[in-house]
Amino acid sequence: MTALPHFINETTQSMEFEPMTITKAHLTDSIYKELGLPKSRSFGLVGSLFEIMKAALGSGEDILISGFGKFCVKVKNERRGRNPLTGEDIILRR
């Protein structure tokens, strides 16, 4: 499996991980390299996984992936936001 980028914190001498964005393309490429599946099949697997997760979250279920994390939908009140492309102020609804 592909390791996350890391560095040694000079102050605490501990290993820390830099935040990184993982895209569908990263996941597809990792599956392709690790399992040797064709890229089209790897892409299909990633897409299927996300569709299953979206359906579960959309129906109100929580998703727990042991050793990784928990995904859940949180209900939030209306709040002000900003469109990152235009800079326009908008109201974000639930």
C-alpha positions in Angstrom: 0.0 0.0 0.0 1.2 3.5 -0.8 2.5 5.3 2.3 1.4 8.8 3.3 4.1 11.5 3.1 5.6 12.2 6.5 8.3 14.2 8.2 10.1 14.3 11.5 9.1 17.3 13.7 12.4 18.7 14.8 10.9 20.1 18.1 9.2 16.9 19.4 11.3 14.4 17.4 8.0 12.6 16.5 6.9 11.5 13.0 4.0 13.6 11.7 2.0 13.2 8.5 1.4 16.0 6.1 -2.2 16.4 5.0 -2.9 15.2 1.5 -5.8 15.1 -0.8 -6.6 11.6 -2.0 -8.6 11.5 -5.2 -10.4 8.8 -7.1 -7.5 8.7 -9.5 -5.1 8.1 -6.5 -7.2 5.3 -5.3 -7.7 3.8 -8.7 -3.9 3.9 -9.4 -3.2 2.3 -6.0 -5.5 -0.6 -6.7 -4.1 -1.0 -10.2 -0.5 -1.2 -8.8 -1.2 -3.2 -5.7 -3.7 -5.8 -7.1 -2.7 -5.7 -10.8 -6.2 -5.2 -12.0 -6.8 -3.3 -15.2 -7.3 0.4 -14.7 -10.9 0.3 -15.9 -11.7 -2.4 -13.4 -9.9 -0.5 -10.6 -11.8 2.7 -11.5 -15.1 0.7 -11.4 -14.3 -0.7 -7.9 -13.6 2.8 -6.5 -16.8 4.1 -8.1 -18.9 1.2 -6.8 -17.5 1.7 -3.3 -18.4 5.4 -3.3 -21.9 4.7 -4.7 -22.5 2.2 -1.8 -21.3 4.7 0.7 -23.4 7.5 -0.8 -26.5 5.3 -0.7 -25.9 4.3 2.9 -25.3 7.8 4.1 -28.2 9.1 2.0 -30.6 6.7 3.8 -29.4 7.9 7.2 -27.0 5.1 8.0 -23.6 5.6 9.5 -20.5 3.9 8.0 -17.8 2.5 10.2 -14.6 1.2 8.6 -12.7 -0.6 11.4 -9.2 0.8 11.8 -10.0 3.8 9.6 -12.9 5.9 10.7 -16.6 6.6 10.9 -18.6 8.5 8.3 -22.0 10.1 9.2 -24.2 12.9 7.9 -24.6 15.8 10.3 -27.5 18.1 10.2 -26.4 21.8 10.4 -28.3 25.0 10.7 -28.4 27.5 7.9 -25.3 29.6 7.8 -23.5 32.1 5.6 -20.9 30.9 3.2 -19.0 32.0 0.1 -18.8 30.6 -3.4 -15.1 29.8 -3.8 -15.2 30.4 -7.5 -17.0 33.7 -7.6 -16.5 35.0 -4.0 -20.3 35.6 -3.9 -21.9 35.4 -0.4 -24.5 32.7 -0.2 -26.8 31.1 2.4 -25.9 27.4 3.0 -29.1 25.5 3.7 -29.4 22.1 5.4 
